[in-house]
Amino acid sequence: MAQANPRRPGGDGPLLSQRTAIVFLLAALVGIGATVLAALAGNVWPVAVSVGGGVVAPAVLFFNQIID
């Protein structure tokens, strides 16, 4: 199970846990990869960025499920 991020009294703790940072990093890399592939396939940049942006949310859900 996921545990709450412990914070030290009087100190600043991390904003994200390592697991959350890895999930977001992998999702961002998948989105960038999808954008590049869509652009190389001949789509104009606005369409390619939309494709990449549309892939990020499912990637977050996917990596959140498989990373324990």
Secondary structure, DSSP 8 states (H G I E B T S, - for coil): --------TTS---SS-HHHHHHHHHHHHHHHHHHHHHHHTT--HHHHHHHHHHHHHHHHHHHHHH--
